[in-house]
């Protein structure tokens, strides 16, 4: 069995399993999904990964995509850093 990333994979497995078995959209299921996502963020921290939300300070960690469908800046997904180094660019939509 996988040992190096076991806890991260277990968190992802849990999230996927929950989503696939709870197809009804309601407040309880949404809250549980958010909790499991935050568990994944915490587990990533255990592997020295940081999930970084968009801010002016961290804007260089994000692809900025002009979109006619937005009237204000909207984060699509966060950037991911490891030990302070950018691993994956985040993405934001900006108004055209």
The 8 nearest C-alpha neighbors of each residue, nearest first, counted from 0:
[[1, 2, 5, 3, 4, 8, 9, 6],
 [0, 2, 5, 3, 4, 8, 6, 9],
 [1, 3, 5, 4, 0, 6, 8, 7],
 [2, 4, 5, 1, 6, 7, 0, 46],
 [5, 3, 7, 2, 6, 8, 1, 46],
 [4, 6, 2, 8, 7, 1, 3, 9],
 [7, 5, 9, 8, 4, 10, 42, 2],
 [8, 6, 10, 9, 4, 5, 42, 11],
 [7, 9, 11, 5, 10, 6, 12, 4],
 [8, 10, 12, 6, 7, 11, 13, 5],
 [11, 9, 13, 7, 12, 8, 39, 6],
 [12, 10, 8, 14, 13, 9, 15, 7],
 [13, 11, 9, 15, 10, 14, 8, 16],
 [12, 14, 10, 16, 11, 15, 17, 9],
 [15, 13, 11, 17, 16, 12, 35, 18],
 [16, 14, 18, 12, 17, 13, 11, 19],
 [17, 15, 13, 19, 14, 18, 12, 20],
 [16, 18, 14, 20, 15, 19, 21, 13],
 [19, 17, 15, 21, 16, 20, 14, 22],
 [18, 20, 16, 17, 21, 15, 22, 14],
 [21, 19, 17, 18, 22, 16, 15, 23],
 [22, 20, 18, 23, 19, 17, 28, 24],
 [21, 23, 20, 24, 19, 18, 28, 17],
 [24, 22, 21, 25, 28, 20, 18, 29],
 [25, 23, 22, 28, 29, 26, 21, 27],
 [24, 26, 28, 27, 29, 23, 30, 22],
 [25, 27, 29, 28, 30, 24, 31, 23],
 [28, 26, 30, 29, 25, 31, 24, 32],
 [29, 27, 31, 30, 25, 26, 32, 24],
 [28, 30, 26, 32, 31, 27, 25, 33],
 [29, 31, 33, 27, 28, 32, 26, 34],
 [32, 30, 34, 28, 33, 29, 35, 27],
 [33, 31, 35, 29, 34, 30, 28, 36],
 [32, 34, 36, 30, 31, 35, 29, 37],
 [35, 33, 31, 37, 32, 36, 30, 38],
 [36, 34, 38, 32, 37, 33, 14, 31],
 [35, 37, 39, 33, 38, 34, 32, 40],
 [36, 38, 40, 34, 39, 35, 41, 33],
 [39, 37, 35, 41, 36, 40, 42, 34],
 [40, 38, 42, 36, 37, 41, 10, 43],
 [41, 39, 37, 43, 38, 42, 36, 44],
 [42, 40, 38, 44, 39, 43, 37, 45],
 [41, 43, 39, 45, 44, 40, 7, 38],
 [44, 42, 40, 48, 46, 45, 41, 39],
 [43, 45, 47, 48, 41, 42, 46, 49],
 [44, 46, 42, 43, 47, 41, 48, 40],
 [45, 47, 43, 44, 48, 42, 81, 4],
 [48, 46, 44, 45, 81, 82, 43, 49],
 [49, 47, 81, 44, 43, 80, 46, 82],
 [50, 48, 80, 79, 44, 51, 81, 47],
 [49, 51, 79, 78, 77, 80, 48, 40],
 [52, 50, 78, 77, 49, 79, 53, 80],
 [53, 51, 77, 54, 78, 50, 74, 57],
 [52, 54, 57, 58, 51, 74, 77, 55],
 [53, 55, 57, 56, 58, 52, 51, 59],
 [56, 54, 58, 57, 53, 59, 60, 52],
 [55, 57, 54, 58, 59, 53, 60, 52],
 [58, 56, 54, 55, 59, 60, 53, 61],
 [57, 59, 55, 60, 61, 54, 56, 53],
 [58, 60, 57, 61, 62, 56, 55, 88],
 [61, 59, 58, 88, 57, 78, 89, 85],
 [62, 60, 89, 90, 88, 59, 58, 63],
 [61, 63, 90, 89, 91, 64, 88, 60],
 [62, 64, 91, 92, 61, 90, 93, 65],
 [63, 65, 92, 93, 91, 66, 62, 90],
 [66, 64, 93, 95, 94, 92, 63, 67],
 [65, 67, 68, 94, 95, 69, 93, 92],
 [66, 68, 95, 69, 94, 65, 70, 93],
 [69, 67, 66, 70, 94, 95, 92, 65],
 [70, 68, 94, 71, 67, 66, 93, 92],
 [69, 71, 94, 68, 72, 93, 67, 95],
 [72, 70, 69, 94, 93, 73, 92, 68],
 [71, 73, 93, 92, 94, 91, 74, 70],
 [74, 72, 92, 91, 71, 75, 93, 69],
 [73, 75, 91, 76, 90, 92, 53, 72],
 [76, 74, 91, 90, 73, 92, 77, 89],
 [75, 77, 89, 90, 74, 78, 91, 52],
 [78, 76, 89, 52, 51, 50, 79, 90],
 [89, 77, 79, 88, 51, 87, 50, 60],
 [80, 78, 50, 87, 86, 49, 51, 85],
 [79, 81, 85, 49, 86, 84, 48, 83],
 [82, 80, 48, 84, 83, 47, 49, 86],
 [81, 83, 84, 47, 80, 48, 49, 85],
 [82, 84, 81, 80, 85, 49, 48, 47],
 [85, 83, 80, 81, 82, 86, 79, 48],
 [84, 86, 80, 87, 79, 81, 83, 60],
 [85, 87, 80, 79, 84, 81, 88, 78],
 [88, 86, 79, 78, 85, 89, 80, 60],
 [89, 87, 78, 61, 60, 62, 90, 79],
 [78, 88, 90, 61, 77, 76, 62, 60],
 [89, 91, 62, 61, 75, 76, 63, 74],
 [92, 90, 74, 63, 75, 73, 64, 62],
 [91, 93, 64, 73, 72, 65, 63, 66],
 [92, 94, 72, 65, 66, 64, 71, 91],
 [95, 93, 70, 69, 66, 65, 71, 67],
 [94, 65, 66, 67, 93, 69, 70, 68]]
